[in-house]
Amino acid sequence: MSKSATDMHKTIDKAAEAAQPVVDRLASSAHAGVDKVSGALSGVTGRVDEKTRQLTDAYKNFAETGRDYVRTSPATSVLVALGIGYTLSKLLGRRN
């Protein structure tokens, strides 16, 4: 190898050695950022799971209450359903 090639290799090695601490700091910062985002996402996932469970419970409660009402007042339930159906048909069935 020629002297200029050897000098170039030494320069490259020095540059790589000088850059290593910067690369290590960047990698450390990137890992910390990933850990922070991961922690935030796991917290969000937990809250979404809890809200899903709450909504499911509320739906079951609402459905059961509705069934009980229909069992105890079938005639009223049918009349309310007919009235709502008629109103919706008038609102949605309008033609200009």
JOMOHU-V487546 format. One record per residue. N is the residue number from 0. RES is the residue in three letters. PSI is psi in degrees with one decimal (NA if undefined). NEAR is the number of other C-alpha atoms within 12 Angstrom. Layout:
# JOMOHU-V487546
n: {N | N}
res: {RES | RES}
psi: {PSI | PSI}
near: {NEAR | NEAR}
This chain:
# JOMOHU-V487546
n: {0 | 1 | 2 | 3 | 4 | 5 | 6 | 7 | 8 | 9 | 10 | 11 | 12 | 13 | 14 | 15 | 16 | 17 | 18 | 19 | 20 | 21 | 22 | 23 | 24 | 25 | 26 | 27 | 28 | 29 | 30 | 31 | 32 | 33 | 34 | 35 | 36 | 37 | 38 | 39 | 40 | 41 | 42 | 43 | 44 | 45 | 46 | 47 | 48 | 49 | 50 | 51 | 52 | 53 | 54 | 55 | 56 | 57 | 58 | 59 | 60 | 61 | 62 | 63 | 64 | 65 | 66 | 67 | 68 | 69 | 70 | 71 | 72 | 73 | 74 | 75 | 76 | 77 | 78 | 79 | 80 | 81 | 82 | 83 | 84 | 85 | 86 | 87 | 88 | 89 | 90 | 91 | 92 | 93 | 94 | 95}
res: {MET | SER | LYS | SER | ALA | THR | ASP | MET | HIS | LYS | THR | ILE | ASP | LYS | ALA | ALA | GLU | ALA | ALA | GLN | PRO | VAL | VAL | ASP | ARG | LEU | ALA | SER | SER | ALA | HIS | ALA | GLY | VAL | ASP | LYS | VAL | SER | GLY | ALA | LEU | SER | GLY | VAL | THR | GLY | ARG | VAL | ASP | GLU | LYS | THR | ARG | GLN | LEU | THR | ASP | ALA | TYR | LYS | ASN | PHE | ALA | GLU | THR | GLY | ARG | ASP | TYR | VAL | ARG | THR | SER | PRO | ALA | THR | SER | VAL | LEU | VAL | ALA | LEU | GLY | ILE | GLY | TYR | THR | LEU | SER | LYS | LEU | LEU | GLY | ARG | ARG | ASN}
psi: {144.6 | 166.3 | -39.1 | -35.4 | -40.4 | -41.4 | -39.6 | -41.7 | -41.5 | -40.1 | -42.1 | -43.7 | -41.0 | -42.6 | -41.3 | -41.5 | -39.6 | -32.5 | -20.9 | -45.6 | -36.4 | -43.4 | -42.0 | -42.7 | -42.5 | -42.6 | -41.7 | -43.5 | -41.0 | -42.4 | -42.4 | -40.4 | -42.6 | -42.7 | -40.6 | -46.7 | -41.3 | -42.8 | -42.4 | -41.9 | -37.4 | -34.5 | -41.4 | -41.8 | -41.8 | -41.7 | -38.9 | -41.5 | -42.1 | -44.1 | -38.8 | -43.4 | -42.8 | -43.2 | -39.1 | -44.3 | -42.4 | -41.3 | -45.3 | -41.8 | -45.1 | -44.1 | -42.1 | -40.6 | -42.2 | -43.6 | -43.2 | -40.8 | -42.9 | -37.7 | -40.0 | -26.1 | 69.4 | -38.8 | -44.7 | -41.3 | -42.6 | -43.3 | -41.3 | -43.6 | -41.7 | -43.5 | -43.4 | -41.6 | -43.6 | -45.9 | -45.0 | -39.7 | -37.5 | -41.5 | -42.4 | -17.9 | 5.2 | 136.5 | 132.2 | NA}
near: {8 | 8 | 9 | 10 | 11 | 12 | 13 | 14 | 15 | 14 | 14 | 14 | 14 | 13 | 15 | 15 | 14 | 13 | 14 | 14 | 13 | 14 | 15 | 15 | 13 | 14 | 14 | 14 | 14 | 14 | 14 | 14 | 14 | 14 | 14 | 14 | 14 | 14 | 14 | 14 | 14 | 14 | 14 | 14 | 14 | 14 | 14 | 14 | 14 | 14 | 14 | 14 | 14 | 14 | 14 | 14 | 14 | 14 | 14 | 14 | 14 | 14 | 14 | 14 | 14 | 16 | 15 | 14 | 17 | 18 | 14 | 13 | 14 | 15 | 13 | 14 | 18 | 16 | 14 | 16 | 15 | 14 | 14 | 15 | 15 | 14 | 14 | 13 | 13 | 12 | 12 | 12 | 11 | 9 | 7 | 5}
